[in-house]
Amino acid sequence: MRWRRLTRNRLSFGALCVILAVTLTSLLAPWVAPYDPDNPDAEATLASVSMRHPLGTDVYGRDQLSRVIHAGRIDLLVALCATAIALTLGSALGAGAGYRGGWVDQLVMRSVDAIMAFPAFILAMAITAALGNSIANVVAAIAITHVPIYTRLIRGEMLRVRETEYAEAARTVGNRPHQIVLYHLLPNCVPPLVVQATLAMGFAILTVAALSFIGLGIHPPQSEWGQMTAEGAGYVVSGEWWLVLFPGFAIMLTVLAFNLVGDTLRDLLDPRMRGVR
């Protein structure tokens, strides 16, 4: 039923197809890309869009289409890993704080408040600047900035569901606290988690692209959309528009697709949103 409603919305279904296409193309990058993304060609430097190079080439003669395809692997991998780590840690902290309450709740939530006192992107900049801009550090920086979101979300849901009749029934029959949380309460908090994780994927892609744009993200010569945009920004005034347009369009299209799918999932999974549209 929900899948039918999703496919009936053409815009959301198109966004889902974009996500699947970008993911599949990135996974098959070594076989789909027409050239080696790191192979320079001195005779084709700054070549415009052509049949040989559909998206042009950069200052080193590297094929832009191949670089955009391979860059998707880095951006999606970083976003997926950061979202998975933040989702796991945030869910564990939020579930513990919401169910136990007391000093556990106070300790977790005050720690979350301390992290959220810093703007997310500024905190990610500080972490990558301090630890170095390797892929692992970028993933850690984005994950740390996302953990408070899931913690607060799950804590609120846990405060609601822990007083329900099925939670009371689970306590009455002698289940241990961790069994009640894992098997009875947490599964009922999944829908908002799915929506938040989908939206967070788009924000994570934006963050890694922004960090790379200012030199704190992925190191060259690895292809990454934000870093490619930064490399091409200085050539726009001289007419090499393709250096910025295509990686920037890849960022915009992918983030927009995740946001549209997340918005539709919210409408489908949240009973309060049904019938609003």
QUIPENOR-V720681 format. One record per residue. SS is DSSP state (helix for helix, strand for strand, loop for the rest). PSI is psi in degrees with one decimal (* if undefined). D_LAST is the distance of its C-alpha to the last C-alpha in Angstrom with 1 decimal. Layout:
SS:PSI:D_LAST + SS:PSI:D_LAST
This chain:
loop:-49.5:16.9 + helix:-37.8:15.0 + helix:-37.3:17.1 + helix:-40.4:16.1 + helix:-34.8:12.4 + helix:-45.2:13.4 + helix:-23.0:15.8 + helix:-29.0:13.5 + loop:105.2:11.6 + helix:-39.2:14.7 + helix:-45.9:14.3 + helix:-39.0:14.0 + helix:-37.2:16.7 + helix:-39.4:18.8 + helix:-39.9:18.6 + helix:-40.1:19.7 + helix:-36.5:22.5 + helix:-44.3:23.6 + helix:-45.2:24.0 + helix:-39.8:25.9 + helix:-44.3:28.0 + helix:-42.3:28.9 + helix:-46.9:29.8 + helix:-41.8:31.9 + helix:-39.1:33.6 + helix:-41.3:34.5 + helix:-35.9:35.9 + loop:20.3:38.0 + helix:-44.9:39.0 + helix:-25.3:42.8 + helix:-24.2:42.6 + helix:-39.4:39.9 + loop:133.6:41.2 + loop:-23.1:44.0 + loop:167.8:46.2 + loop:123.9:47.0 + loop:-20.0:44.8 + loop:8.9:47.8 + loop:110.4:50.4 + loop:155.8:51.6 + loop:102.5:53.1 + helix:-24.5:55.4 + helix:-7.0:55.6 + helix:28.7:51.8 + loop:134.6:51.0 + loop:38.3:48.1 + loop:137.7:47.9 + loop:178.6:45.1 + loop:130.4:42.5 + loop:175.9:44.6 + loop:-35.9:44.8 + loop:-40.3:46.7 + loop:91.1:44.3 + loop:-28.2:40.8 + loop:14.6:39.6 + loop:-171.9:43.0 + strand:165.7:45.1 + loop:-167.0:45.7 + loop:-19.6:48.8 + loop:2.8:50.4 + loop:10.9:49.6 + loop:139.3:47.1 + strand:123.6:44.5 + helix:-36.2:41.1 + helix:-44.6:39.2 + helix:-38.7:40.9 + helix:-39.4:40.4 + helix:-41.2:36.6 + helix:-47.6:36.4 + helix:-31.5:38.5 + helix:-30.8:36.8 + helix:-31.7:33.6 + helix:-44.0:35.5 + helix:-48.9:36.4 + helix:-45.7:33.0 + helix:-38.4:31.1 + helix:-46.5:33.9 + helix:-45.8:34.0 + helix:-42.8:30.3 + helix:-45.8:30.2 + helix:-44.3:33.3 + helix:-41.8:32.3 + helix:-41.6:28.9 + helix:-43.4:30.7 + helix:-46.6:33.4 + helix:-39.2:31.1 + helix:-43.6:28.9 + helix:-50.8:32.1 + helix:-45.0:33.8 + helix:-40.0:30.9 + helix:-42.4:30.0 + helix:-45.9:33.6 + helix:-44.1:34.1 + helix:-39.3:31.0 + helix:-43.6:31.7 + helix:-43.3:35.3 + helix:-42.1:34.6 + helix:-36.3:32.0 + helix:-43.5:34.0 + helix:-39.3:37.5 + loop:-159.3:36.9 + helix:-140.7:40.0 + helix:-28.1:41.8 + helix:-45.5:39.9 + helix:-43.5:36.6 + helix:-43.6:38.4 + helix:-46.5:40.0 + helix:-47.1:36.9 + helix:-32.1:34.6 + helix:-34.5:37.4 + helix:-41.6:37.8 + helix:-42.4:34.1 + helix:-37.1:34.3 + helix:-40.5:37.4 + helix:-41.7:35.6 + helix:-8.5:32.6 + loop:-22.2:35.0 + loop:137.7:35.5 + loop:138.4:32.9 + helix:-45.6:31.8 + helix:-37.3:33.1 + helix:-40.5:36.3 + helix:-41.7:36.9 + helix:-39.5:36.4 + helix:-45.3:38.9 + helix:-40.3:41.4 + helix:-47.3:41.2 + helix:-33.9:41.7 + helix:-34.7:44.4 + helix:-40.2:46.2 + helix:-20.5:46.0 + loop:155.0:46.0 + loop:54.4:43.5 + loop:168.6:43.7 + helix:-42.7:40.8 + helix:-40.6:41.2 + helix:-36.5:41.3 + helix:-42.6:38.2 + helix:-45.8:36.4 + helix:-41.7:37.8 + helix:-45.8:36.9 + helix:-40.0:33.2 + helix:-42.9:33.1 + helix:-40.0:34.7 + helix:-19.3:32.2 + helix:-20.9:29.3 + helix:-44.6:31.0 + helix:-31.7:30.1 + helix:-48.9:26.4 + helix:-35.0:26.5 + helix:-48.4:29.2 + helix:-38.4:27.3 + helix:-49.3:24.1 + helix:-36.0:26.2 + helix:-45.5:28.4 + helix:-42.0:25.5 + helix:-38.2:24.3 + helix:-38.5:27.9 + helix:-31.2:28.6 + helix:-47.3:25.9 + helix:-18.7:26.9 + loop:-16.1:30.6 + loop:5.9:30.8 + loop:168.3:29.1 + helix:-38.9:31.2 + helix:-28.0:31.4 + helix:-41.2:32.6 + helix:-38.3:35.2 + helix:-38.6:36.2 + helix:-35.8:36.6 + helix:-36.3:38.9 + helix:-38.5:40.8 + loop:2.0:41.9 + loop:15.9:43.3 + loop:145.0:41.0 + loop:158.5:41.8 + helix:-43.3:39.3 + helix:-29.9:38.6 + helix:-39.6:37.9 + helix:-43.7:35.5 + helix:-48.5:33.6 + helix:-41.3:33.6 + helix:-20.7:33.2 + helix:-37.6:31.3 + helix:-49.3:29.3 + helix:-40.1:28.5 + helix:-27.3:26.8 + helix:-3.5:24.2 + helix:3.6:23.4 + helix:-45.0:22.8 + helix:-50.7:19.0 + helix:-28.0:18.7 + helix:-42.0:21.8 + helix:-43.8:20.5 + helix:-47.8:17.5 + helix:-39.2:20.0 + helix:-38.2:22.6 + helix:-44.9:20.5 + helix:-36.8:19.7 + helix:-27.9:23.4 + helix:-43.7:24.7 + helix:-43.0:23.5 + helix:-35.7:25.1 + helix:-40.2:28.2 + helix:-42.4:28.7 + helix:-40.4:28.5 + helix:-46.7:31.0 + helix:-35.9:33.5 + helix:-41.0:33.3 + helix:-40.7:33.9 + helix:-41.5:36.7 + helix:-34.2:38.4 + helix:-37.6:38.1 + loop:6.8:40.1 + loop:10.3:42.6 + loop:8.8:41.5 + loop:-125.5:39.6 + loop:134.2:40.8 + loop:140.0:44.4 + loop:154.9:45.6 + loop:9.9:46.6 + loop:134.7:43.5 + loop:131.6:40.8 + loop:139.1:37.6 + helix:-46.5:35.0 + helix:-41.6:35.5 + helix:-36.3:39.2 + helix:-39.2:39.3 + helix:-40.3:37.4 + helix:-40.5:40.0 + helix:-35.9:42.9 + helix:-10.2:41.8 + helix:-35.0:40.9 + loop:-9.9:44.6 + loop:-0.3:45.0 + loop:-41.4:42.2 + loop:-22.8:44.7 + loop:3.6:47.2 + loop:-2.7:44.8 + loop:68.0:43.7 + loop:-27.4:40.0 + helix:-20.9:39.1 + helix:-29.2:40.1 + helix:-37.5:37.1 + helix:-50.1:34.6 + helix:-45.4:34.2 + helix:-35.5:34.0 + helix:-38.4:31.7 + helix:-35.9:29.4 + helix:-41.9:29.5 + helix:-50.1:28.4 + helix:-46.0:25.6 + helix:-43.3:24.3 + helix:-44.6:24.6 + helix:-42.3:23.0 + helix:-40.0:20.1 + helix:-45.3:19.6 + helix:-38.9:19.8 + helix:-40.8:17.2 + helix:-43.0:14.7 + helix:-42.1:15.5 + helix:-39.7:15.5 + helix:-40.5:12.0 + helix:-40.5:10.8 + helix:-36.7:13.2 + helix:-42.6:12.0 + helix:-34.8:8.6 + helix:-37.8:10.9 + helix:-20.3:13.8 + loop:112.1:12.6 + helix:-28.8:12.3 + helix:-20.2:11.2 + helix:-12.1:7.8 + loop:132.9:7.2 + loop:-6.0:5.5 + loop:-39.2:3.8 + loop:*:0.0
